[in-house]
Amino acid sequence: MRPTRTLLTLALLSFAASAQAADPVPVATWSFNNTLAADEAGVPALTPIDPLGSNGFLLDDVFGESRWVYRFDGNASDVTEQAGLVVSAAGLLDNDDAYSVDIVFQFEANEASWENILGVSNRQSDNAFYVSPGNQLQVWPTSTGPSFFTFGEYHRITLTNRGNGTVTAYLDGILQFDLDTQSMDFSAYAADNPERLIHFFADNVAGGGQFEFADGRVALIRLYDIELTETEVGGIDVPPPPVPEPGTMALMGVGALGIAAMVRRRRGATSH
C-alpha cells in the first residue's frame, strides 16, 4: 500500500505542477470585493474617477454567482463628469508595449455611439478600445469584430497587445480580431502619459470623438505583462471561484482535478 500511495501522491503533485505551469499569472487582480484594493500585496489600488460622487459597490449576479461589483455612474455628455477607474501600470508592466487586460463588466445601456472600455493615452486621444455603434468590439480607428456585445449583461472582454503594433481582442473568450494598430501602445503616448496610466470606461478629454461613455458595472480586472495566447485566454477561470478553507478541502476529499483547480485559484491571489 505504501508504494501505491507514494506514487499517487507524486502523480497528484505532478498534475498540479503541470496545471500551475500552464496558467499565466496576472501581475494585478482587482476583484472588487467591496474594495478597490488589488488581491496581490504591493499592487496599487484602482483610483476611482467619480466626479458626480455616484460610484459605489453593490451585490449583483455575475454569470450566475452573487458577488460584489463596482458601479461607475457618470454623465456622457460632459467629459469632465464621466466616471470610471484608473491605475498606473508603470510599476506593474515591463517597460514595453506587451500586455493583456482581462475584464468582466457590463454597460447598463447604450448611451452613446461608442462606449469606451479602456485607453492608454491618459485620455488625450480618441484612439482606444470601444464598443462600436454596431455593438461590436473595436480598437479605434480600425475594424470591428464579428460578435455582438449586449447591454445590461456581463461579458468577459480580453485585449492583448503584442508589443509590435498588433492587437487581439476576445469577447467571452471568442476571438474577435487580430489587427495592426498602435492605438493601444503606451509608447505611442509617451509624452502625454509618462506614468503609463490605464483609464477604464472614461473617454478622452482632448481631441475629437469625445463623449463616448456609458454607465456600467465591473466585477473583475486582471492585468498581465505578456500577450496572452488564444489558448491561455480560453483557459482562464472567470470569475475565479473562492478558494475553500483547508479544513473544508480535507472534508471534501480532493482528487487530481480538485488539486489542479486549487493551484490555479491560489495563483490568482499570489503576488507576482
Backbone torsions as a table, in degrees:
resi	resn	phi	psi	omega
1	MET	NA	-36.9	-175.5
2	ARG	-62.9	-46.4	179.0
3	PRO	-61.9	-38.9	179.5
4	THR	-63.3	-43.1	179.9
5	ARG	-64.6	-39.8	179.4
6	THR	-64.4	-43.3	178.9
7	LEU	-64.0	-38.4	178.4
8	LEU	-64.7	-42.3	178.6
9	THR	-61.9	-45.4	179.1
10	LEU	-62.5	-39.0	179.7
11	ALA	-64.4	-42.3	178.9
12	LEU	-64.8	-42.8	179.0
13	LEU	-64.7	-39.7	178.7
14	SER	-64.8	-41.2	179.1
15	PHE	-63.8	-44.2	179.8
16	ALA	-64.7	-40.1	179.6
17	ALA	-64.7	-37.6	178.5
18	SER	-64.7	-42.5	178.5
19	ALA	-63.4	-39.9	-179.7
20	GLN	-65.4	-42.3	-178.2
21	ALA	-66.4	-29.5	-175.4
22	ALA	-80.9	-20.6	-175.2
23	ASP	-87.6	127.7	173.0
24	PRO	-69.4	147.5	-177.4
25	VAL	-105.1	122.2	176.4
26	PRO	-70.0	145.3	174.0
27	VAL	-81.5	-18.0	178.2
28	ALA	-152.6	138.5	177.1
29	THR	-134.4	124.9	174.7
30	TRP	-116.7	111.3	-174.0
31	SER	-98.5	-6.8	175.1
32	PHE	58.5	37.1	178.1
33	ASN	-80.0	64.9	-176.9
34	ASN	63.7	26.4	178.2
35	THR	-156.3	154.5	173.9
36	LEU	-96.7	4.6	177.7
37	ALA	-70.8	153.1	177.4
38	ALA	-79.5	157.1	176.7
39	ASP	-71.4	-29.7	-176.4
40	GLU	-88.7	141.7	177.2
41	ALA	-67.3	139.7	175.8
42	GLY	83.1	-2.9	178.5
43	VAL	-92.9	135.8	-176.5
44	PRO	-67.0	150.6	173.6
45	ALA	-73.5	156.7	171.3
46	LEU	-69.5	144.6	176.7
47	THR	-102.5	127.4	-179.3
48	PRO	-73.6	143.9	165.3
49	ILE	-103.6	105.6	-167.8
50	ASP	-145.1	62.7	-175.9
51	PRO	-65.2	-25.2	179.9
52	LEU	-92.4	-6.0	-178.1
53	GLY	67.1	28.2	-174.3
54	SER	-108.6	-5.8	179.3
55	ASN	-69.2	158.2	175.6
56	GLY	173.9	172.9	-178.4
57	PHE	-92.6	148.2	173.1
58	LEU	-153.4	157.2	175.0
59	LEU	-83.7	134.7	-178.0
60	ASP	-145.4	163.5	176.2
61	ASP	-90.7	116.8	-178.5
62	VAL	-119.6	109.1	-179.2
63	PHE	53.4	40.4	176.5
64	GLY	83.5	8.4	-178.6
65	GLU	-126.9	129.3	178.5
66	SER	-74.5	127.6	-179.4
67	ARG	-158.0	163.2	176.6
68	TRP	-74.1	141.3	173.7
69	VAL	-134.4	166.8	178.9
70	TYR	-113.2	122.5	179.8
71	ARG	-96.5	129.5	175.4
72	PHE	-108.0	131.4	-169.6
73	ASP	-136.4	112.1	-179.1
74	GLY	-140.3	-163.3	-177.7
75	ASN	-122.3	113.2	-175.2
76	ALA	-65.3	-31.9	-172.6
77	SER	-78.7	-6.5	178.4
78	ASP	-132.4	111.7	-175.0
79	VAL	-62.6	-24.9	178.8
80	THR	-77.6	-8.1	-179.3
81	GLU	-114.2	9.2	176.1
82	GLN	-75.9	154.3	-173.6
83	ALA	-119.5	163.4	177.9
84	GLY	164.0	-145.6	-177.0
85	LEU	-145.1	156.9	178.1
86	VAL	-147.0	148.6	176.0
87	VAL	-149.8	148.5	174.1
88	SER	-88.2	127.5	178.2
89	ALA	-94.9	5.9	-174.1
90	ALA	-59.5	-38.6	-179.0
91	GLY	-96.4	2.8	-175.6
92	LEU	-108.7	-35.9	-177.3
93	LEU	-106.7	149.7	171.9
94	ASP	-59.6	158.0	-175.2
95	ASN	-78.2	60.2	176.3
96	ASP	-148.7	-168.9	-174.8
97	ASP	-104.3	8.7	-179.9
98	ALA	-88.8	119.5	179.2
99	TYR	-165.3	169.6	174.8
100	SER	-141.9	145.6	176.4
101	VAL	-126.8	129.4	-179.0
102	ASP	-120.3	120.9	-173.4
103	ILE	-130.7	139.0	168.3
104	VAL	-112.9	116.6	-175.7
105	PHE	-159.3	174.2	171.1
106	GLN	-140.2	148.7	162.3
107	PHE	-96.3	130.6	-172.9
108	GLU	-69.9	-34.1	179.8
109	ALA	-155.3	160.1	178.0
110	ASN	-81.7	95.4	-172.0
111	GLU	-99.7	-8.1	-175.6
112	ALA	-150.7	173.0	177.6
113	SER	-63.7	-46.0	173.9
114	TRP	-120.2	153.6	173.5
115	GLU	-124.0	124.8	-175.8
116	ASN	-76.8	127.7	174.3
117	ILE	-94.2	-53.5	176.5
118	LEU	-163.0	158.3	176.8
119	GLY	-150.8	161.6	-177.4
120	VAL	-126.5	24.9	-179.5
121	SER	-101.2	8.1	-173.5
122	ASN	62.5	33.8	178.1
123	ARG	63.0	26.3	-178.9
124	GLN	-102.7	-4.1	-178.1
125	SER	-139.8	148.1	175.5
126	ASP	-76.9	-12.0	178.2
127	ASN	-72.4	109.1	-175.8
128	ALA	-163.2	-172.5	-177.0
129	PHE	-102.6	124.5	-171.7
130	TYR	-134.3	166.4	154.6
131	VAL	-95.2	125.0	-172.8
132	SER	-81.5	171.7	176.3
133	PRO	-59.7	-24.2	175.8
134	GLY	-85.7	10.6	179.2
135	ASN	63.5	39.6	176.5
136	GLN	-126.9	157.9	177.7
137	LEU	-71.1	143.7	179.7
138	GLN	-152.4	134.9	165.2
139	VAL	-98.2	107.5	-176.6
140	TRP	-67.9	135.5	10.8
141	PRO	-105.8	33.1	-175.7
142	THR	-97.7	-173.7	-170.8
143	SER	-72.0	167.2	-178.0
144	THR	-100.5	167.6	177.9
145	GLY	-87.7	171.0	-174.9
146	PRO	-83.2	-26.6	-174.4
147	SER	-85.2	158.7	-177.1
148	PHE	-103.9	132.7	175.5
149	PHE	-86.4	127.5	178.8
150	THR	-103.3	141.7	-177.2
151	PHE	-90.6	151.2	178.8
152	GLY	81.5	10.8	174.7
153	GLU	-145.2	156.3	-174.4
154	TYR	-78.0	142.3	173.2
155	HIS	-132.1	155.2	171.7
156	ARG	-104.2	118.9	-178.3
157	ILE	-115.1	131.3	178.5
158	THR	-126.4	127.6	175.6
159	LEU	-118.5	127.6	176.7
160	THR	-120.2	137.3	-179.2
161	ASN	-119.7	117.6	-171.8
162	ARG	-71.8	-22.9	-179.4
163	GLY	95.9	2.1	178.1
164	ASN	-129.0	32.1	-179.6
165	GLY	79.8	24.2	179.3
166	THR	-124.4	128.6	-177.3
167	VAL	-122.9	138.6	176.2
168	THR	-125.3	142.1	179.5
169	ALA	-132.4	148.9	-179.7
170	TYR	-132.1	141.0	174.1
171	LEU	-116.3	114.1	-176.5
172	ASP	53.6	40.9	176.4
173	GLY	82.8	-1.9	-177.5
174	ILE	-100.8	128.0	-178.9
175	LEU	-59.0	131.3	179.2
176	GLN	-107.2	-43.7	177.3
177	PHE	-164.3	157.8	174.0
178	ASP	-136.6	104.3	-166.9
179	LEU	-135.8	162.4	178.7
180	ASP	-92.7	116.1	177.2
181	THR	-164.2	148.0	174.3
182	GLN	-103.8	12.7	-176.7
183	SER	-61.8	-25.9	-177.2
184	MET	-108.7	15.4	177.1
185	ASP	-86.6	126.4	173.9
186	PHE	-58.1	-37.3	-176.0
187	SER	-64.3	-22.2	179.9
188	ALA	-71.5	-16.6	-176.6
189	TYR	-127.4	31.1	-173.1
190	ALA	-56.3	-39.6	-178.1
191	ALA	-70.7	-38.7	-177.5
192	ASP	-85.1	-18.6	-173.2
193	ASN	-137.3	61.9	-178.2
194	PRO	-65.6	-24.1	179.3
195	GLU	-84.6	0.8	-179.8
196	ARG	53.1	53.0	178.8
197	LEU	-75.2	144.2	169.1
198	ILE	-113.0	120.4	176.5
199	HIS	-101.6	130.3	178.3
200	PHE	-106.8	125.3	167.1
201	PHE	79.8	-30.8	178.4
202	ALA	-84.2	134.4	-174.4
203	ASP	-83.3	175.0	-178.8
204	ASN	-66.8	149.6	179.7
205	VAL	-108.8	1.7	178.1
206	ALA	-136.0	153.6	178.9
207	GLY	80.2	-170.8	-178.0
208	GLY	-83.5	172.3	175.5
209	GLY	68.2	36.6	177.2
210	GLN	-81.0	177.0	174.8
211	PHE	75.5	16.8	-177.5
212	GLU	-95.8	83.4	-171.1
213	PHE	-145.7	148.2	171.9
214	ALA	-143.4	144.6	173.2
215	ASP	-63.7	152.8	179.6
216	GLY	-168.7	-168.5	-177.3
217	ARG	-140.8	137.1	-179.0
218	VAL	-122.9	134.5	-176.7
219	ALA	-109.0	-21.5	-174.4
220	LEU	-164.4	135.5	170.1
221	ILE	-133.4	129.3	175.1
222	ARG	-126.0	138.0	-178.2
223	LEU	-120.1	131.5	-180.0
224	TYR	-120.6	147.6	179.0
225	ASP	-96.8	24.9	176.5
226	ILE	-137.7	165.6	168.9
227	GLU	-83.6	116.9	176.5
228	LEU	-70.9	142.3	174.9
229	THR	-81.5	168.0	178.3
230	GLU	-61.9	-37.4	177.6
231	THR	-64.7	-42.3	179.7
232	GLU	-66.6	-40.5	177.5
233	VAL	-60.6	-42.8	-179.6
234	GLY	-70.7	-18.7	-175.4
235	GLY	-97.3	-3.4	-177.1
236	ILE	-80.9	133.2	176.8
237	ASP	-68.7	134.5	178.2
238	VAL	-144.2	129.2	-19.7
239	PRO	-72.1	157.7	-178.1
240	PRO	-65.6	122.4	-179.8
241	PRO	-68.9	156.1	179.7
242	PRO	-63.8	150.1	179.0
243	VAL	-86.9	121.1	178.3
244	PRO	-62.5	152.8	175.9
245	GLU	-65.4	152.3	-178.6
246	PRO	-53.7	-38.6	179.7
247	GLY	-63.7	-39.2	178.2
248	THR	-65.5	-41.4	179.0
249	MET	-60.6	-39.0	-179.0
250	ALA	-65.9	-39.5	180.0
251	LEU	-67.6	-34.5	-177.8
252	MET	-72.3	-31.5	-175.0
253	GLY	79.4	99.5	-171.7
254	VAL	-93.0	124.9	173.6
255	GLY	-93.4	-171.4	-177.0
256	ALA	-60.6	-43.7	-178.9
257	LEU	-66.8	-36.6	178.9
258	GLY	-64.4	-42.0	179.3
259	ILE	-65.1	-43.8	-179.6
260	ALA	-61.2	-42.0	179.6
261	ALA	-64.6	-40.5	179.8
262	MET	-62.5	-41.2	179.0
263	VAL	-61.2	-45.5	-179.7
264	ARG	-60.3	-42.6	-176.6
265	ARG	-69.2	-40.3	180.0
266	ARG	-66.0	-31.2	178.8
267	ARG	-64.6	-29.7	178.9
268	GLY	-70.5	-15.9	179.8
269	ALA	-110.0	14.7	-178.4
270	THR	-106.4	139.3	-179.2
271	SER	-67.6	149.5	-177.3
272	HIS	-80.2	NA	NA
